[in-house]
Amino acid sequence: MDTLHVRRHDTVVVVEPTADLMGGVETQDLIATVQSAVREPLQGIVINLSMVHHVNSTGLGSLVQCVTAAQTGGSKMAFCRITPNLEKKFGLTLGHLVSGFSSEDEAIRYCSER
């Protein structure tokens, strides 16, 4: 998938979108990847948003779907490296649903904790 980088760190999967989340194939790939990861025996999923500069309402909806999939599957979820452009929008819509971290390492540690 050209729209994502996916890495595994023990029991945590890190998903890094490489494009803005505007409702196209990039959001479909993100949702499919998280749903697939939830079916694995994982402790957590980290979404690294460092390359995402713009998110529309469909993109925000896809992030909510990712959070819901993780919660339903019993996996912890965290977001990290949220760009300044997204921070206000992100905080208002998703801040109460999932933890946010400034570094990927912090998010991985959080998702690795039992």
C-alpha positions as CSV (number, residue, x, y, z in Angstrom):
1,M,0.0,0.0,0.0
2,D,1.6,3.2,-1.2
3,T,-0.5,5.3,1.1
4,L,0.9,3.8,4.3
5,H,4.0,2.6,6.1
6,V,3.3,-0.3,8.4
7,R,5.8,-1.5,11.0
8,R,5.6,-4.0,13.8
9,H,7.3,-3.6,17.2
10,D,6.7,-6.8,19.2
11,T,2.9,-6.6,20.0
12,V,2.3,-3.2,18.6
13,V,1.7,-2.2,15.0
14,V,2.6,1.3,13.8
15,V,0.7,2.6,10.9
16,E,1.9,5.8,9.2
17,P,-0.3,7.4,6.5
18,T,1.9,9.0,3.9
19,A,-0.9,11.2,2.4
20,D,-3.5,13.6,3.7
21,L,-6.7,11.9,4.9
22,M,-9.3,13.3,2.5
23,G,-11.6,10.4,1.9
24,G,-9.9,8.6,-1.0
25,V,-7.9,5.4,-1.2
26,E,-5.7,6.6,1.6
27,T,-8.6,6.4,4.1
28,Q,-9.8,3.1,2.8
29,D,-6.2,1.7,3.2
30,L,-5.9,3.0,6.7
31,I,-9.2,1.5,7.8
32,A,-8.4,-1.9,6.2
33,T,-5.0,-2.0,7.7
34,V,-6.3,-1.2,11.2
35,Q,-9.1,-3.8,10.9
36,S,-6.6,-6.4,9.8
37,A,-4.2,-5.6,12.6
38,V,-7.0,-5.9,15.2
39,R,-7.6,-9.5,14.1
40,E,-4.0,-10.3,15.1
41,P,-3.0,-11.0,18.8
42,L,-1.8,-7.4,19.4
43,Q,-1.7,-5.2,22.4
44,G,-1.9,-2.0,20.5
45,I,-2.0,0.1,17.4
46,V,-0.2,3.4,16.9
47,I,-1.1,5.8,14.1
48,N,1.7,8.1,13.4
49,L,0.3,11.3,11.8
50,S,3.6,13.1,11.1
51,M,3.0,13.1,7.3
52,V,-0.6,14.1,7.4
53,H,-1.2,17.8,7.1
54,H,-4.9,17.9,6.1
55,V,-7.9,15.9,7.2
56,N,-11.4,16.5,6.0
57,S,-14.6,15.2,7.7
58,T,-14.3,11.9,5.9
59,G,-10.7,11.5,7.1
60,L,-11.7,12.3,10.6
61,G,-14.5,9.7,10.3
62,S,-11.9,7.1,9.2
63,L,-9.8,7.8,12.3
64,V,-12.9,7.3,14.4
65,Q,-13.5,4.0,12.6
66,C,-10.0,3.0,13.5
67,V,-10.4,3.8,17.1
68,T,-13.7,1.9,17.2
69,A,-12.2,-1.1,15.5
70,A,-9.3,-1.2,18.1
71,Q,-11.6,-0.8,21.0
72,T,-13.9,-3.5,19.8
73,G,-11.0,-5.8,19.2
74,G,-9.5,-5.2,22.6
75,S,-6.4,-3.4,21.4
76,K,-5.0,-0.2,22.8
77,M,-4.7,2.7,20.3
78,A,-2.7,5.8,20.3
79,F,-1.9,8.6,17.9
80,C,1.4,10.3,17.7
81,R,3.3,13.2,16.0
82,I,0.1,15.1,15.2
83,T,1.1,18.1,13.0
84,P,0.3,21.6,14.3
85,N,-2.2,22.0,11.4
86,L,-4.3,19.1,12.7
87,E,-3.8,19.5,16.5
88,K,-6.8,21.8,17.1
89,K,-9.2,19.8,14.8
90,F,-7.9,16.5,16.2
91,G,-8.2,17.5,19.8
92,L,-11.8,18.7,19.4
93,T,-13.0,15.5,17.7
94,L,-10.8,12.6,18.9
95,G,-9.0,13.8,22.0
96,H,-11.6,12.2,24.3
97,L,-11.4,8.8,22.5
98,V,-7.7,8.0,22.3
99,S,-4.4,9.1,23.8
100,G,-2.0,11.3,21.8
101,F,1.8,11.4,22.1
102,S,4.5,13.7,20.8
103,S,6.8,10.7,19.9
104,E,6.3,7.3,18.3
105,D,8.4,5.7,21.1
106,E,6.0,7.1,23.8
107,A,3.0,5.8,21.9
108,I,4.5,2.4,21.5
109,R,5.4,2.2,25.2
110,Y,1.8,3.2,26.1
111,C,0.3,0.6,23.8
112,S,2.8,-2.1,25.1
113,E,1.7,-1.6,28.8
114,R,-0.9,-4.1,30.1
